[in-house]
Amino acid sequence: MILDTLDRLECYGYISPLMDKVSDFFRTTDLSGLKPGRIVLQGDDLFVNVNRQDAQTRDEVPIEAHCEYIDIQVPISCDEEMGFISAPFLPAPSVPYSIERDVAFYPGLCDSYLNVRKGMFVVFFPGEGHAPAITKTGILKLIVKIRKS
């Protein structure tokens, strides 16, 4: 997991050969004007999901983890709380891994929770458990999906 500010995104080019395209997207896009949906940057290898999610508590958000994609999560409309649990500490899944959706869900709470402010991002690598979009008011956010190399 990585937590940092968007103005430092270019420091993380080592994550994937596609990071230059991710940096270009954030440098040239008016994030406040985005509507929910999918923005394709390079086919199924790199795309952005623009999501609007209702208010949720820690107890309501299941832990999720992916196998094929790196997530870069970016709150747009407000600060967001996100949970994190390292892969070795994930319990048995409550919903088995779906190849089509690249996600498995896990019961319980995360080991730690982060306050991710507007202007920041979090990178979750394949296998890392996370519980995103915990807010009191709901949120508009971006989830950049990068197929692992």
Secondary structure, DSSP 8 states (H G I E B T S, - for coil): -EEEEGGGGGGGGGG-TTHHHHHHHHHH--GGG--SEEEEEETTTEEEEEEEE--B-TTTS-EEE-SSEEEEEEESSS-EEEEEE-GGG----SEEEETTTTEEEE-S--SEEEEE-TTEEEEE-TT-EEEEEEBSS-EEEEEEEEE--
